[in-house]
Amino acid sequence: MSVLMLVLAGFSISQINTSPMFIFLTFIFLFLAWSMFAYTRLQLIISDAALVLKGGWKPHEVNWQTITKTDMAEVGRRQDLQITVYYASRRLVIARSVFLPRQYHKILLLLEMKLPPEIFTPRYQQLRTKPAKQ
């Protein structure tokens, strides 16, 4: 799809002389092509040593010992779940909208296996049952 967006951006560049509206379309197509390409490059790796998020704006590498708190919240109109992992002075947000339901459920299970129970907030415990209903 990102290749198709690049082709459409090229076409709109060739049509800029006919209408100035194509300038805006070019930027829109280029942004869509980049975001589609970047979305497919996101990787969340849960290993014995660390939690690693590759790709995207801010890559994260979090050792399990540095995690201080794990919280969950419902966001957006559809009330999608979002996990926030706090470590050092930073935070890593793992949004439900990025992963398929089964993948997200596996991520929750792996986080609960790797982290001690006292790190999870009460709100996390309360909202934990929601992915099973979706």
C-alpha positions as CSV (number, residue, x, y, z in Angstrom):
1,M,0.0,0.0,0.0
2,S,2.8,2.4,0.7
3,V,4.2,1.8,-2.8
4,L,0.7,2.7,-4.2
5,M,0.7,5.9,-2.1
6,L,4.2,6.8,-3.5
7,V,2.9,6.2,-7.1
8,L,-0.1,8.5,-6.3
9,A,2.2,11.1,-4.9
10,G,4.3,10.9,-8.1
11,F,1.1,11.3,-10.2
12,S,0.0,14.3,-8.2
13,I,3.5,15.9,-8.6
14,S,3.1,15.6,-12.4
15,Q,-0.3,17.3,-12.2
16,I,0.7,20.3,-10.1
17,N,0.7,22.5,-13.2
18,T,-3.0,21.8,-13.8
19,S,-4.2,22.7,-10.3
20,P,-2.5,23.9,-7.1
21,M,-4.7,21.4,-5.1
22,F,-2.3,18.7,-6.2
23,I,0.4,20.2,-3.9
24,F,-1.6,19.3,-0.9
25,L,-2.5,15.9,-2.2
26,T,1.2,15.2,-2.7
27,F,1.9,15.9,1.0
28,I,-1.0,13.7,2.0
29,F,0.1,10.8,-0.1
30,L,3.7,11.1,1.0
31,F,2.6,11.1,4.7
32,L,0.3,8.1,4.2
33,A,3.1,6.2,2.4
34,W,5.6,6.9,5.2
35,S,3.1,6.0,8.0
36,M,2.1,2.8,6.3
37,F,5.7,1.8,5.9
38,A,6.6,2.8,9.5
39,Y,3.6,0.9,10.9
40,T,4.8,-2.4,9.3
41,R,8.2,-1.9,10.9
42,L,7.0,-1.8,14.5
43,Q,8.3,-4.8,16.5
44,L,7.7,-5.5,20.2
45,I,10.2,-8.1,21.5
46,I,9.7,-9.6,24.9
47,S,12.8,-11.6,25.9
48,D,14.3,-12.9,29.2
49,A,16.5,-9.8,29.5
50,A,14.4,-6.9,28.3
51,L,11.3,-5.5,26.7
52,V,12.3,-3.9,23.3
53,L,10.2,-1.8,21.0
54,K,11.9,-1.3,17.6
55,G,10.7,1.0,14.8
56,G,8.6,4.1,15.3
57,W,9.6,7.5,16.6
58,K,11.1,6.5,19.9
59,P,12.7,3.0,20.2
60,H,12.7,1.6,23.7
61,E,14.8,-1.0,25.4
62,V,13.6,-1.7,29.0
63,N,15.3,-4.1,31.4
64,W,12.9,-5.9,33.6
65,Q,14.6,-4.6,36.7
66,T,14.1,-1.0,35.8
67,I,10.3,-1.1,35.5
68,T,8.7,0.7,38.4
69,K,5.0,0.5,37.5
70,T,2.6,-0.9,34.9
71,D,-0.7,0.8,34.4
72,M,-3.7,0.2,32.0
73,A,-6.2,2.7,30.7
74,E,-9.2,2.9,28.3
75,V,-8.7,5.5,25.6
76,G,-10.6,6.8,22.6
77,R,-14.2,6.5,21.6
78,R,-14.0,2.7,21.4
79,Q,-12.4,2.4,24.8
80,D,-9.4,0.5,23.6
81,L,-7.0,-0.6,26.2
82,Q,-3.5,0.8,26.5
83,I,-0.7,-0.4,28.7
84,T,1.8,2.1,30.1
85,V,5.1,0.7,31.4
86,Y,7.0,3.2,33.6
87,Y,10.7,2.8,33.8
88,A,13.5,5.1,34.9
89,S,12.1,8.5,34.0
90,R,10.4,7.4,30.8
91,R,7.3,5.4,29.8
92,L,6.4,3.0,27.1
93,V,2.9,2.9,25.8
94,I,1.6,-0.4,24.3
95,A,-1.7,0.4,22.6
96,R,-4.3,-2.2,21.8
97,S,-5.0,-0.5,18.4
98,V,-1.5,-1.5,17.1
99,F,-1.8,-5.3,17.8
100,L,-4.4,-8.0,16.9
101,P,-6.5,-9.2,19.8
102,R,-4.6,-12.5,20.2
103,Q,-1.3,-10.8,20.1
104,Y,-2.3,-8.2,22.6
105,H,-3.6,-10.9,25.0
106,K,-0.2,-12.8,24.6
107,I,1.6,-9.5,25.4
108,L,-0.5,-9.2,28.6
109,L,0.3,-12.7,29.6
110,L,4.0,-12.4,29.0
111,L,4.2,-9.1,30.9
112,E,2.4,-10.7,33.9
113,M,4.9,-13.6,33.7
114,K,8.0,-11.5,33.6
115,L,7.0,-8.8,36.2
116,P,6.2,-9.2,39.9
117,P,2.5,-8.7,40.8
118,E,3.2,-5.6,43.0
119,I,4.2,-3.6,40.0
120,F,0.7,-3.7,38.5
121,T,-1.6,-0.9,39.6
122,P,-5.1,-1.6,40.9
123,R,-6.6,-0.1,37.7
124,Y,-4.6,-2.6,35.7
125,Q,-6.0,-5.4,37.7
126,Q,-9.5,-4.1,37.2
127,L,-9.3,-3.6,33.4
128,R,-7.3,-6.8,32.9
129,T,-10.4,-8.9,32.1
130,K,-11.5,-6.6,29.3
131,P,-9.4,-8.1,26.4
132,A,-11.0,-11.5,27.0
133,K,-14.4,-10.0,26.2
134,Q,-13.4,-8.4,22.9
